[in-house]
């Protein structure tokens, strides 16, 4: 196979230039709906086949399993399955970081407790490991070349895995992706280890593609810079206007510095294939030009989704909006409420509640048949919750706890108003007797997705920012931009 871009893909000139760029360092700045994943797949194949005798890997990285799975599908569809044979691969950046840690462990450049060189890496410390609210958080650190268990202290108490189960798990070779990152962050500060990682990258990786690069944190940016320093052809793809994850540690300013310091050549993708109407095209163009925008009101329009900055605001919209979650899952009480909401979202929308998997995990419900057994019990709880009784919410809560307890071994605390609040929100929705609900999602959940008609709930401050023109330097204003560029045909204010 040659390195030509397949002609049947009918790429635009912008897309062709980006996909087949010959520079050693490339930044593809992709506006919403501009075919970013298509171009990433095309570039993967172009770099993979550019030099047929190249034995080193072409690797594509992204930050979520869903994004990597979609990119992998696109590559196979465009270039065939053989494009991912041998060392060539698509993976999450967390999986790639674990590869690097594994290299350091196998070569005895780092030593894990009890001598482990292969680890079981979980997404997080789930409910099987005891947690508590405390200022002290168990963490990993380096003592010379040894990985050791340590503590850091926070100003206020927070929910952390306890020190004893954390230590036991680490000694057994079990950790989380965050622990891998902690160790590698420390390793990057050791000159000998930093150079060793760089030599490994130079020896084994020919091309590195990083999608959604503005989700990268300091460690991710240092890794990309190290690859570029060691003559790996680096391509980063993303949009500074859509950088949302500073709350998870992303540092968009560092990405901008990376682009400048490494001399990455910018290839903009400005044409959007998403917008089907003049209204949506004009709104997107005005936002990008930092011009003021005023959204039209809904005025009875049919919507496919409602967006807001947080779940609480979504529940306050009322009308026909059915939020798909109550927010993050931290307690067994919130998890039980989410199981109840899931019955409603599946029945009304054909969609699972957001964080359902996390709720089941926290409740330690692992039997695949458990949800089927719970379903009739949860329907009975909903019947109680719909009732006109002034005690309907409390009665439903007691019934919910009893129902979930048939499948979950977790202990439920005595009923309190903050535990029953999600049921109060669901009670209000059920009393509205909505015929066609509109799913409600946070803007963070909506990133990377699109719908025909989108409603957006903005605060007074957000509306003022929008009217004055958005500034991409501010995280909250970037979120507004993301929300207002999800609609293909209609975007309205709620």
C-alpha positions in Angstrom: 0.0 0.0 0.0 1.2 3.5 -0.8 1.0 6.6 1.4 -1.6 8.3 -0.8 -4.8 9.5 0.8 -7.6 7.3 -0.5 -9.5 9.4 -3.1 -12.9 8.0 -2.4 -13.0 9.9 1.0 -13.5 13.2 -0.9 -11.7 15.3 1.7 -11.6 19.0 1.5 -8.4 20.8 0.7 -8.0 21.8 4.3 -8.5 18.2 5.4 -6.0 16.8 2.8 -3.4 19.3 3.8 -3.7 18.4 7.5 -3.9 14.6 6.9 -0.9 14.5 4.6 1.3 17.2 6.2 5.0 16.3 5.9 6.2 18.4 8.9 7.7 16.6 11.9 5.4 18.5 14.2 1.7 19.3 13.4 -1.2 20.9 15.2 -4.6 20.3 13.6 -6.9 23.0 14.9 -10.4 21.5 14.4 -13.5 23.5 14.7 -16.8 21.8 15.7 -18.1 19.4 13.1 -15.0 19.8 10.8 -14.3 16.1 10.5 -11.6 15.9 13.2 -11.9 12.1 13.6 -12.0 11.6 9.9 -8.8 13.6 9.5 -7.2 11.8 12.5 -7.9 8.4 10.8 -6.6 9.6 7.5 -3.4 10.9 9.1 -2.8 7.7 11.0 -2.9 5.7 7.7 -0.8 8.3 5.8 2.0 8.2 8.5 1.7 4.4 9.0 2.3 3.7 5.3 4.5 6.7 4.4 7.7 4.7 4.8 6.9 1.0 4.2 10.2 -0.2 5.7 9.6 1.6 9.0 9.5 -0.9 11.8 8.6 1.5 14.6 5.0 2.1 15.6 2.4 4.7 14.6 0.4 5.3 17.8 -2.8 7.3 18.2 -3.9 8.4 21.7 -7.1 9.9 23.1 -8.5 10.4 26.6 -11.5 8.2 26.7 -12.3 4.6 25.7 -15.2 5.8 23.6 -13.0 8.2 21.6 -10.3 5.6 21.0 -12.9 3.0 19.9 -14.4 5.4 17.4 -11.0 6.4 16.0 -10.0 2.7 15.8 -13.2 2.0 13.8 -12.5 4.9 11.4 -9.0 3.7 10.8 -10.1 0.1 10.0 -12.9 1.4 7.8 -10.5 3.6 5.8 -7.3 1.7 5.7 -8.3 -1.9 6.5 -7.5 -4.0 9.6 -3.9 -4.5 8.7 -3.2 -0.8 9.5 -3.4 -1.8 13.2 -1.2 -4.9 12.9 2.2 -5.2 14.5 3.3 -2.4 16.7 0.7 0.1 15.4 -2.1 0.8 17.7 -4.8 3.1 19.0 -5.2 3.5 22.8 -6.1 5.8 25.7 -3.3 7.9 26.9 -3.7 6.2 30.3 -3.0 2.9 28.7 0.1 4.3 27.1 1.4 5.7 30.4 1.0 2.3 31.9 3.1 0.9 29.1 5.8 3.3 30.0 5.6 2.4 33.7 5.7 -1.3 32.8 8.9 -0.7 30.9 10.5 1.0 33.9 9.4 -1.9 36.2 10.5 -4.7 33.9 14.0 -3.1 33.3 14.4 -2.6 37.1 14.6 1.2 36.7 11.7 1.4 39.1 10.7 -1.1 41.8 7.1 -1.7 42.8 6.3 -2.9 46.3 6.8 -6.7 46.5 8.6 -6.7 43.2 5.6 -6.6 40.9 6.4 -5.8 37.2 2.8 -6.3 35.9 0.0 -4.4 37.6 -3.8 -4.5 37.7 -4.8 -0.9 36.9 -8.4 0.1 37.8 -10.1 3.4 36.8 -10.6 4.3 40.5 -10.7 2.9 44.0 -14.2 1.5 44.0 -16.4 0.6 47.0 -14.6 -2.7 47.6 -11.8 -0.6 49.2 -12.8 1.1 52.4 -13.1 4.9 52.2 -13.4 7.6 54.8 -13.5 11.4 55.1 -10.1 12.6 56.1 -7.5 15.3 55.4 -4.8 12.6 54.9 -4.9 10.9 51.5 -2.7 7.9 50.7 -0.6 8.3 47.6 2.4 6.8 45.9 5.8 8.5 45.8 9.4 7.7 44.8 12.1 7.0 47.3 15.2 6.6 45.1 14.0 4.1 42.6 11.5 2.5 44.9 7.8 3.1 44.7 6.5 3.7 48.2 3.2 4.5 49.9 3.0 8.0 51.4 0.4 10.6 52.5 -0.5 14.1 51.4 -2.6 16.3 53.6 -5.4 18.5 52.3 -6.8 21.7 54.0 -10.2 20.1 54.5 -11.4 16.5 54.8 -12.4 14.7 51.6 -13.5 11.1 50.8 -10.4 9.0 50.2 -9.6 5.3 50.2 -8.3 4.3 53.6 -4.5 4.0 54.1 -4.6 0.3 55.1 -6.6 -1.1 52.1 -4.6 1.2 49.8 -1.3 -0.2 51.1 -2.5 -3.7 50.8 -3.7 -3.2 47.2 -0.5 -1.6 46.2 1.5 -4.4 47.7 -0.7 -6.9 45.8 0.1 -5.1 42.5 -3.3 -3.3 42.3 -3.5 0.5 41.6 -5.4 3.1 39.6 -4.6 5.1 36.6 -4.2 8.1 38.8 -1.5 6.2 40.8 0.3 5.4 37.5 0.3 9.1 36.7 1.6 10.0 40.2 4.6 7.6 39.8 5.4 8.8 36.3 5.1 12.4 37.2 7.8 11.8 39.8 9.8 9.7 37.4 9.9 12.5 34.8 11.7 14.6 37.4 14.5 12.1 37.6 16.9 12.9 34.8 18.1 9.3 34.2 14.5 8.1 34.0 13.4 11.0 31.8 16.2 10.2 29.4 15.4 6.4 29.5 11.8 7.1 28.5 12.9 9.4 25.7 15.3 6.8 24.3 12.5 4.2 24.4 10.1 6.5 22.5 12.8 7.2 19.9 13.5 3.5 19.5 10.0 2.2 19.3 7.7 5.1 18.1 7.9 6.7 14.7 4.6 8.7 14.8 2.5 9.9 17.7 -1.0 11.3 17.2 -2.8 12.8 20.2 -6.5 13.6 19.8 -8.4 16.2 22.0 -5.0 17.5 23.1 -6.5 20.4 25.0 -7.7 17.8 27.6 -4.1 17.1 28.4 -2.6 17.8 31.8 1.0 18.6 32.7 2.2 15.0 32.5 0.6 14.4 29.1 2.1 17.6 27.7 5.6 16.6 29.0 5.2 13.2 27.4 4.3 14.8 24.0 7.2 17.2 24.3 9.6 14.4 25.2 8.5 12.5 22.1 9.0 15.5 19.9 12.5 16.1 21.4 13.4 12.5 20.5 12.5 12.9 16.8 9.1 11.3 16.9 6.7 12.8 14.4 4.1 14.4 16.6 0.6 15.4 15.6 -1.8 17.0 18.1 -5.4 17.6 17.3 -7.9 19.7 19.1 -9.7 23.0 19.5 -8.7 25.6 22.2 -12.3 26.8 22.1 -13.5 23.4 23.4 -11.0 22.9 26.3 -13.4 22.0 29.2 -11.5 19.7 31.6 -9.4 22.0 33.8 -11.4 20.7 36.7 -9.8 17.3 35.9 -6.3 18.8 35.7 -6.2 19.8 32.0 -4.0 22.8 31.3 -4.8 24.4 28.0 -2.2 27.1 28.5 0.5 24.4 28.6 -0.8 22.9 25.3 -0.5 26.4 23.7 3.1 26.5 25.0 3.8 23.1 23.6 2.6 24.1 20.2 4.9 27.2 20.3 8.0 25.7 21.9 8.0 22.6 19.7 7.4 24.6 16.6 4.3 22.7 15.6 2.9 23.8 12.2 -0.8 24.7 12.5 -3.3 23.3 10.0 -6.8 24.7 10.7 -10.0 22.9 9.8 -12.5 25.7 9.5 -15.3 24.3 7.5 -18.0 22.6 9.6 -20.1 19.9 8.2 -22.4 19.9 11.2 -24.5 23.0 10.7 -27.5 22.6 8.4 -29.1 26.1 8.8 -28.1 29.7 8.4 -28.9 30.3 12.1 -26.5 27.6 13.4 -23.8 28.6 10.9 -24.1 32.3 11.8 -24.0 31.6 15.6 -20.9 29.5 15.3 -19.1 32.1 13.1 -20.1 34.9 15.5 -18.9 33.0 18.5 -15.6 32.3 16.9 -15.2 36.0 16.0 -16.0 36.9 19.7 -19.1 38.8 18.6 -22.2 39.0 20.8 -25.0 36.5 20.3 -28.5 36.4 21.6 -30.3 33.0 21.3 -33.9 32.9 20.3 -36.4 31.5 22.9 -37.7 28.0 22.5 -41.2 29.2 21.9 -42.7 25.6 21.6 -39.9 24.2 19.4 -39.4 20.5 19.5 -36.0 19.7 21.0 -33.7 16.7 21.0 -31.7 17.6 24.1 -31.4 20.2 26.8 -28.0 21.4 28.0 -26.8 23.2 31.1 -23.6 23.7 33.0 -24.6 21.4 35.9 -27.2 18.7 36.8 -28.9 20.9 39.5 -29.7 23.5 36.8 -31.1 20.9 34.5 -33.5 19.7 37.2 -34.6 23.4 37.7 -35.7 23.8 34.0 -38.9 21.8 34.5 -41.4 21.6 31.7 -40.6 18.4 29.6 -36.9 18.2 30.4 -35.8 14.9 32.0 -32.2 15.1 33.2 -30.3 11.8 32.8 -28.6 12.0 36.2 -28.5 13.7 39.6 -24.8 14.3 39.3 -21.7 12.4 40.4 -22.0 9.2 42.3 -20.4 9.4 45.7 -22.7 7.6 48.1 -24.9 4.5 48.3 -27.9 6.8 48.8 -27.3 8.8 45.6 -26.6 5.5 43.8 -30.0 4.0 44.8 -31.8 7.2 43.6 -30.0 6.8 40.3 -31.3 3.2 39.9 -34.8 4.6 40.2 -34.1 7.4 37.7 -32.8 4.8 35.3 -36.2 3.1 35.2 -37.7 6.4 34.1 -35.1 7.3 31.5 -35.2 3.9 29.9 -39.0 3.9 29.8 -39.3 7.5 28.6 -36.2 8.0 26.4 -34.7 4.6 25.8 -31.5 5.8 27.4 -29.6 4.7 30.5 -29.1 7.2 33.3 -25.6 8.7 33.3 -23.3 7.1 35.9 -25.5 4.0 36.1 -22.4 1.8 35.9 -20.7 3.7 38.7 -23.9 3.4 40.8 -24.1 -0.3 40.4 -20.4 -0.6 41.3 -20.7 1.5 44.4 -23.7 -0.6 45.5 -21.7 -3.8 44.8 -24.4 -5.1 42.5 -22.5 -7.3 40.1 -25.0 -10.0 39.1 -26.1 -9.2 35.5 -29.6 -10.4 36.4 -29.9 -8.1 39.4 -31.4 -5.2 37.5 -34.1 -7.4 36.0 -35.0 -8.6 39.5 -35.0 -5.1 40.8 -37.2 -3.7 38.0 -40.7 -4.6 39.4 -39.7 -3.4 42.8 -38.5 -0.1 41.5 -41.7 0.3 39.5 -43.6 -0.1 42.8 -41.4 2.7 44.3 -42.3 5.0 41.4 -46.0 4.3 42.0 -45.5 5.5 45.6 -43.6 8.5 44.4 -46.3 9.6 42.0 -49.0 9.5 44.7 -50.7 12.7 46.1 -49.7 11.8 49.7 -47.8 14.6 51.5 -45.4 11.8 52.7 -44.9 10.3 49.2 -41.2 11.2 49.0 -40.3 9.8 52.4 -42.5 6.7 51.7 -40.8 6.2 48.4 -37.4 6.5 49.9 -38.1 3.9 52.5 -39.4 1.6 49.8 -36.4 2.3 47.6 -33.9 1.4 50.3 -35.8 -1.8 51.0 -35.8 -2.7 47.3 -32.2 -2.0 46.7 -31.2 -3.9 49.9 -32.5 -7.1 48.3 -29.5 -6.9 45.8 -26.9 -4.7 47.5 -25.0 -5.6 50.7 -24.2 -1.9 51.3 -25.4 -0.1 54.5 -27.9 2.8 54.1 -27.8 5.7 56.5 -30.9 6.9 58.2 -33.2 9.0 56.0 -32.3 12.7 55.7 -33.5 15.5 53.5 -30.3 15.6 51.4 -30.6 11.9 50.7 -34.3 12.2 49.5 -33.7 15.4 47.5 -33.1 13.4 44.2 -36.5 11.7 44.8 -38.1 15.1 45.3 -36.7 16.2 42.0 -38.0 13.1 40.3 -41.4 13.5 42.1 -41.8 16.9 40.5 -41.0 15.5 37.1 -43.5 12.6 37.5 -46.3 14.9 38.5 -45.9 16.8 35.2 -47.0 13.7 33.3 -44.8 14.5 30.3 -45.7 12.7 27.0 -42.4 13.3 25.2 -39.5 14.0 27.5 -36.4 15.9 26.4 -33.2 14.4 27.7 -31.1 16.8 29.9 -27.3 16.6 29.8 -24.5 18.7 31.2 -22.3 20.5 28.7 -19.4 18.3 29.7 -21.4 15.2 28.8 -22.4 16.8 25.5 -18.9 17.6 24.3 -18.1 15.8 21.0 -21.7 15.1 20.3 -24.4 16.7 18.1 -28.2 16.8 17.8 -30.7 18.3 15.3 -32.3 20.8 17.8 -30.6 21.8 21.1 -31.9 23.9 24.0 -29.4 25.6 26.3 -30.1 26.9 29.8 -27.8 29.8 30.6 -27.4 31.8 33.9 -27.8 35.6 33.8 -24.0 35.9 33.9 -23.6 33.4 31.1 -26.1 35.3 29.0 -24.2 38.5 29.6 -20.9 36.9 28.5 -22.6 35.6 25.4 -24.1 39.0 24.5 -20.6 40.7 25.0 -18.7 38.0 22.9 -17.0 35.0 24.4 -13.4 34.9 25.4 -11.8 31.4 24.9 -9.3 32.2 27.7 -12.0 31.5 30.3 -13.1 27.9 31.1 -16.8 28.9 31.7 -17.1 30.8 28.4 -15.5 27.9 26.5 -18.3 25.7 27.9 -20.9 28.1 26.5 -19.2 27.8 23.1 -19.4 24.1 23.3 -23.1 24.1 24.2 -24.0 26.5 21.4 -22.2 24.4 18.7 -23.9 21.1 19.3 -27.1 21.9 17.3 -27.2 21.0 13.6 -30.4 22.9 12.7 -31.6 24.8 15.8 -30.2 26.2 19.0 -32.5 28.0 21.4 -32.5 29.4 24.9 -34.4 27.7 27.7 
